[in-house]
Amino acid sequence: MVNGLNLLFQFLDSFAFIVLAAAGLAIIFGIMGVINLAHGEFIMVGAYATTLANIRLGLPLPAAMLAGVVVSAVFGLIVERVIISGWLPNLVSQLAVGRDIIEPLYDRLADSMVATWGLSLIMVQGVRITLGNSLDQIGTPLGNIAYGGFSYSTYRVLLAGVALAVLAVTYYVFTRTEYGMRARATIQDEDTARAMGVDTERTYMTTFAFGSALAGLTGALYAPTITMVPGLGGSFLVEAFVAVVVGGPSVVLGTTLAGGLLGMINAVFSNLIGTFFGRIMLLLTAIVMIRFLPEGITGYVERLRERRQEGA
């Protein structure tokens, strides 16, 4: 009974961590073709903004978390306008020399990786210089669940419900809103979408801000549970990339399936052997998926569906 509860709580914890860490990254990569190696630092922005708003400004924790989300979204918008799309530098160059000087990083995987990796280094060192090597941590709310001789954080278990809510909201946004329709059209055929009147540049801008807001939400939610250091984003980045690789191109379904599979693998091996081996198994799973299912779970399902349609 106790071992079963241990496994259940660890699965819910791992599922929430993986889904929340991966959601923003999956959206930006799936729609924009941008690999954001600074994704962990966007999560750091949300965590730091939440902590500073709660401890130094005295805001209640929910209001501080909302502030973390807003700060991350605004920061992501600035990064997209300055670095990803090059809109601001090109605006200045048009006024100065009459031509653009920067090409957007959309669908340029290697270039986007280099640019965002450099951004991540700047962010980490910038935070270390301005705010020091650590911040005071917010206390974890809601206490613990006691069972047998063990206990588990109630807050971390409830984050699994928050992760499902985030997936539900994301699904609604991409299937029931005008922005979602434009985004799906841009994914399928950018040139045709532009010819049909879709402002693809605005769609990309909104997408990056949305993905950044989700990263900020992750940082805000985990601010009470992690040590506040400038390099905290690294602990989220591995799980996020593994989930994107395993899940495939479908943002909502892929993230859900990857979260369930990877959460179970991490919970089982962490419970039986240790946390270190749980993380190793996540990486081994990603290696196997890249070798045998390079398009991830949802890519494989889509190929099967196309074969059945062709056979019919």
Backbone torsions as a table, in degrees:
resi	resn	phi	psi	omega
1	MET	NA	-48.2	-179.1
2	VAL	-64.9	-42.5	178.5
3	ASN	-63.6	-37.5	177.8
4	GLY	-64.2	-41.4	177.7
5	LEU	-67.7	-39.0	175.8
6	ASN	-57.3	-46.9	-178.7
7	LEU	-64.8	-42.2	-179.8
8	LEU	-62.7	-48.3	-177.8
9	PHE	-65.5	-39.6	178.4
10	GLN	-67.1	-36.4	176.6
11	PHE	-64.0	-47.5	179.9
12	LEU	-61.3	-40.5	178.0
13	ASP	-63.3	-47.4	-179.0
14	SER	-66.3	-41.0	179.1
15	PHE	-59.5	-48.1	-179.7
16	ALA	-62.1	-45.1	-178.0
17	PHE	-60.9	-46.5	-176.3
18	ILE	-68.1	-45.9	-177.8
19	VAL	-64.5	-47.4	-178.1
20	LEU	-67.3	-36.5	178.8
21	ALA	-68.3	-33.3	-171.5
22	ALA	-92.2	-21.9	-169.6
23	ALA	-57.4	-51.9	-178.3
24	GLY	-64.5	-40.3	179.1
25	LEU	-63.6	-42.5	-178.8
26	ALA	-64.0	-38.9	-179.6
27	ILE	-65.9	-47.8	-178.5
28	ILE	-64.7	-42.3	179.4
29	PHE	-70.5	-43.4	-175.9
30	GLY	-65.2	-36.3	-175.6
31	ILE	-95.9	-40.7	-172.5
32	MET	-99.4	-15.0	-175.3
33	GLY	66.4	29.9	180.0
34	VAL	-110.9	123.4	174.5
35	ILE	-91.1	108.5	-174.0
36	ASN	-94.1	93.9	177.9
37	LEU	-73.7	-6.1	174.3
38	ALA	-94.7	13.0	-178.3
39	HIS	-57.7	-42.1	178.6
40	GLY	-61.7	-34.4	179.3
41	GLU	-74.7	-27.8	172.3
42	PHE	-65.8	-38.6	174.1
43	ILE	-62.9	-40.8	177.0
44	MET	-58.9	-40.7	179.0
45	VAL	-58.5	-45.3	178.6
46	GLY	-63.0	-40.9	-179.3
47	ALA	-67.6	-44.7	-179.3
48	TYR	-66.8	-43.4	179.7
49	ALA	-62.1	-39.8	178.1
50	THR	-64.3	-46.7	-179.0
51	THR	-62.8	-45.9	-179.8
52	LEU	-65.0	-40.2	179.6
53	ALA	-65.7	-35.2	-178.6
54	ASN	-79.4	-47.4	-173.1
55	ILE	-82.6	-44.7	-173.6
56	ARG	-91.4	-32.3	178.9
57	LEU	-97.0	-12.7	176.6
58	GLY	76.5	18.8	178.4
59	LEU	-72.6	146.0	172.4
60	PRO	-59.1	154.1	-174.0
61	LEU	-56.3	-45.6	178.5
62	PRO	-59.7	-41.9	178.7
63	ALA	-66.7	-36.9	178.0
64	ALA	-65.8	-38.9	177.0
65	MET	-64.6	-41.2	176.6
66	LEU	-61.2	-40.2	177.0
67	ALA	-62.4	-38.9	177.8
68	GLY	-62.5	-40.3	178.5
69	VAL	-64.9	-45.5	-178.1
70	VAL	-64.2	-45.2	179.8
71	VAL	-60.2	-42.3	180.0
72	SER	-65.8	-41.2	179.3
73	ALA	-63.2	-44.2	179.6
74	VAL	-65.8	-42.0	178.1
75	PHE	-61.9	-43.1	178.0
76	GLY	-62.1	-38.6	177.9
77	LEU	-62.2	-41.8	178.5
78	ILE	-64.8	-43.9	179.3
79	VAL	-61.6	-41.7	-179.7
80	GLU	-64.2	-42.9	-177.9
81	ARG	-70.0	-32.1	-174.8
82	VAL	-92.7	-45.0	-171.0
83	ILE	-104.8	-52.1	-171.7
84	ILE	-69.9	-52.5	179.4
85	SER	-91.4	-23.9	-177.3
86	GLY	70.7	20.0	-175.3
87	TRP	-60.9	-47.9	-177.3
88	LEU	-67.2	-48.8	176.4
89	PRO	-59.5	-37.6	179.5
90	ASN	-69.0	-33.7	176.3
91	LEU	-62.5	-44.4	179.0
92	VAL	-65.6	-43.0	-178.1
93	SER	-67.3	-33.5	177.0
94	GLN	-63.4	-40.0	178.4
95	LEU	-70.9	-32.1	-174.7
96	ALA	-86.8	-49.1	-173.5
97	VAL	-122.8	-1.3	175.4
98	GLY	80.1	18.9	178.2
99	ARG	-156.0	160.6	176.4
100	ASP	-75.4	148.9	178.5
101	ILE	-117.9	-8.4	-176.7
102	ILE	-129.2	133.4	173.1
103	GLU	-92.1	137.4	178.1
104	PRO	-58.8	153.4	-177.5
105	LEU	-92.8	11.0	179.3
106	TYR	-62.2	132.4	176.8
107	ASP	57.6	26.0	173.6
108	ARG	-117.1	84.9	-167.9
109	LEU	-61.8	-51.1	-176.9
110	ALA	-63.8	-44.5	-178.9
111	ASP	-64.0	-41.3	180.0
112	SER	-66.8	-35.3	177.6
113	MET	-63.1	-45.6	-178.9
114	VAL	-64.5	-45.3	-177.5
115	ALA	-64.0	-45.1	-177.5
116	THR	-75.5	-27.9	174.2
117	TRP	-65.4	-43.5	175.3
118	GLY	-61.0	-40.2	177.6
119	LEU	-61.8	-40.1	-179.2
120	SER	-63.5	-40.7	178.4
121	LEU	-63.3	-42.8	179.4
122	ILE	-63.3	-41.7	-178.0
123	MET	-65.2	-44.7	-178.6
124	VAL	-63.1	-48.2	-179.4
125	GLN	-68.8	-35.4	177.5
126	GLY	-62.9	-42.7	177.5
127	VAL	-66.6	-39.6	179.9
128	ARG	-63.7	-38.5	-179.2
129	ILE	-72.2	-43.1	-173.7
130	THR	-83.3	-35.2	-173.8
131	LEU	-117.7	-1.9	178.2
132	GLY	89.5	-176.7	-175.3
133	ASN	-82.3	-8.7	179.0
134	SER	-163.8	161.4	173.8
135	LEU	-125.2	157.7	170.9
136	ASP	-61.3	145.5	-175.8
137	GLN	-100.2	143.5	173.5
138	ILE	-71.8	140.4	176.7
139	GLY	-68.1	142.9	179.0
140	THR	-74.0	123.5	-176.9
141	PRO	-79.6	170.2	168.6
142	LEU	76.4	-2.0	174.2
143	GLY	71.6	-156.0	-174.9
144	ASN	-124.8	156.0	170.9
145	ILE	-94.4	120.8	-179.1
146	ALA	-98.3	134.1	177.3
147	TYR	-151.5	127.0	-175.8
148	GLY	58.8	-129.9	176.2
149	GLY	-99.9	16.4	-175.3
150	PHE	-119.6	170.2	173.7
151	SER	-150.6	155.3	-179.9
152	TYR	-141.0	145.3	-176.8
153	SER	-64.0	121.8	177.2
154	THR	-61.0	-40.7	-177.7
155	TYR	-60.3	-45.2	-177.8
156	ARG	-67.3	-34.2	177.1
157	VAL	-68.0	-42.0	-179.1
158	LEU	-67.9	-19.9	177.1
159	LEU	-62.7	-21.7	175.4
160	ALA	-62.6	-40.0	175.6
161	GLY	-65.1	-38.3	176.7
162	VAL	-63.3	-40.8	179.2
163	ALA	-60.9	-42.9	177.2
164	LEU	-63.9	-38.5	178.0
165	ALA	-64.0	-40.2	178.0
166	VAL	-62.5	-42.6	178.0
167	LEU	-63.3	-40.5	179.6
168	ALA	-64.5	-43.3	178.8
169	VAL	-64.9	-42.0	178.9
170	THR	-62.3	-42.7	177.4
171	TYR	-60.1	-44.1	179.3
172	TYR	-62.7	-43.9	-178.4
173	VAL	-60.5	-41.8	-174.4
174	PHE	-86.7	-9.7	-179.2
175	THR	-119.2	-15.2	-173.2
176	ARG	-125.8	2.6	-178.1
177	THR	-118.8	161.0	178.5
178	GLU	-64.4	-39.5	176.7
179	TYR	-60.3	-42.9	179.8
180	GLY	-61.2	-39.7	177.8
181	MET	-63.2	-43.8	178.7
182	ARG	-64.4	-40.4	-179.2
183	ALA	-64.5	-44.1	180.0
184	ARG	-66.2	-36.1	176.1
185	ALA	-65.1	-39.8	179.1
186	THR	-65.6	-38.3	177.9
187	ILE	-62.3	-47.3	-173.9
188	GLN	-68.8	-44.7	-178.4
189	ASP	-160.8	98.2	-175.0
190	GLU	-63.0	-42.8	-177.4
191	ASP	-64.1	-44.0	178.9
192	THR	-65.8	-40.6	178.8
193	ALA	-61.2	-42.1	178.6
194	ARG	-64.7	-39.2	178.9
195	ALA	-66.1	-27.8	179.3
196	MET	-84.3	2.3	175.6
197	GLY	100.9	7.0	178.7
198	VAL	-78.5	127.3	175.8
199	ASP	-79.7	89.2	-173.9
200	THR	-66.2	-32.4	179.0
201	GLU	-64.1	-42.9	177.4
202	ARG	-66.2	-36.6	177.4
203	THR	-61.5	-43.9	177.2
204	TYR	-62.5	-43.3	-179.7
205	MET	-60.7	-46.2	179.7
206	THR	-64.9	-39.2	-179.7
207	THR	-62.7	-44.7	-179.0
208	PHE	-65.2	-39.5	177.6
209	ALA	-65.2	-40.0	179.0
210	PHE	-64.7	-47.0	177.8
211	GLY	-62.7	-37.4	177.6
212	SER	-66.5	-38.2	177.4
213	ALA	-62.7	-39.7	177.5
214	LEU	-66.3	-38.3	175.0
215	ALA	-62.8	-43.1	177.7
216	GLY	-63.2	-37.1	176.7
217	LEU	-62.3	-40.6	177.3
218	THR	-60.5	-47.7	178.1
219	GLY	-61.7	-40.0	-179.8
220	ALA	-64.8	-42.6	-178.3
221	LEU	-68.6	-33.8	-177.2
222	TYR	-95.0	-1.7	178.3
223	ALA	-55.8	-38.4	178.8
224	PRO	-74.0	-6.4	-171.5
225	THR	-115.8	-7.1	-174.2
226	ILE	-123.5	157.7	176.0
227	THR	-74.6	129.3	-174.2
228	MET	-85.1	91.1	176.7
229	VAL	-127.4	156.7	-177.1
230	PRO	-59.2	-28.5	-178.2
231	GLY	-91.6	16.4	-175.0
232	LEU	-63.3	-24.7	-177.7
233	GLY	-63.8	-25.0	-179.3
234	GLY	-62.0	-29.8	-179.5
235	SER	-71.1	-18.2	178.9
236	PHE	-96.1	-27.1	-168.8
237	LEU	-66.6	-40.8	-177.9
238	VAL	-61.5	-51.9	-180.0
239	GLU	-60.6	-37.4	-179.3
240	ALA	-63.9	-47.0	-178.9
241	PHE	-69.1	-38.6	177.3
242	VAL	-61.9	-42.0	179.6
243	ALA	-64.0	-40.5	179.1
244	VAL	-65.5	-41.9	178.8
245	VAL	-64.0	-45.4	-176.8
246	VAL	-72.6	-40.0	-174.9
247	GLY	-72.1	-38.6	-178.7
248	GLY	92.9	-165.2	-169.3
249	PRO	-72.5	-23.6	-179.2
250	SER	-75.3	118.4	-173.0
251	VAL	-63.8	-55.9	-173.6
252	VAL	-75.5	-55.1	-178.1
253	LEU	-64.4	-43.3	-179.5
254	GLY	-62.6	-43.0	179.2
255	THR	-66.5	-38.4	179.0
256	THR	-64.2	-50.0	-179.1
257	LEU	-64.5	-42.0	178.8
258	ALA	-64.2	-41.3	178.6
259	GLY	-61.8	-41.9	178.8
260	GLY	-65.9	-47.8	-178.6
261	LEU	-65.9	-50.9	-177.4
262	LEU	-68.9	-35.1	177.0
263	GLY	-61.4	-41.7	178.7
264	MET	-67.7	-43.2	179.0
265	ILE	-61.0	-46.2	-179.4
266	ASN	-64.3	-42.0	-178.5
267	ALA	-65.3	-44.3	-177.5
268	VAL	-63.9	-50.3	-175.2
269	PHE	-74.5	-33.1	175.9
270	SER	-67.1	-38.1	-178.9
271	ASN	-71.5	-37.5	-175.7
272	LEU	-86.4	-37.3	-172.3
273	ILE	-117.6	-44.6	-178.6
274	GLY	150.1	160.4	-176.4
275	THR	-59.7	-39.4	-179.2
276	PHE	-59.1	-43.6	-179.5
277	PHE	-71.7	-28.1	174.5
278	GLY	-61.6	-43.9	178.6
279	ARG	-68.0	-36.3	177.2
280	ILE	-62.2	-41.2	-179.5
281	MET	-66.9	-32.1	175.2
282	LEU	-62.0	-44.6	179.4
283	LEU	-66.3	-40.0	177.1
284	LEU	-63.5	-38.2	177.2
285	THR	-61.9	-42.8	178.2
286	ALA	-62.2	-41.2	179.7
287	ILE	-62.8	-44.9	179.3
288	VAL	-63.1	-42.1	-179.2
289	MET	-65.2	-42.4	178.4
290	ILE	-61.6	-36.2	-178.3
291	ARG	-74.1	-44.9	-171.9
292	PHE	-104.5	-28.2	178.5
293	LEU	-132.4	72.6	-173.8
294	PRO	-62.1	-21.7	178.7
295	GLU	-96.8	9.5	176.9
296	GLY	77.7	-177.8	-177.0
297	ILE	-62.9	-49.7	-176.8
298	THR	-69.7	-30.2	174.6
299	GLY	-65.5	-40.0	177.0
300	TYR	-64.8	-43.3	178.0
301	VAL	-61.6	-40.5	-180.0
302	GLU	-65.5	-39.7	177.4
303	ARG	-63.5	-41.0	176.9
304	LEU	-61.7	-40.9	179.8
305	ARG	-63.9	-41.7	179.2
306	GLU	-65.1	-39.3	178.8
307	ARG	-64.6	-39.8	179.3
308	ARG	-66.3	-38.8	178.5
309	GLN	-66.4	-38.4	178.8
310	GLU	-68.0	-37.3	178.7
311	GLY	-67.7	-32.7	178.7
312	ALA	-73.5	NA	NA
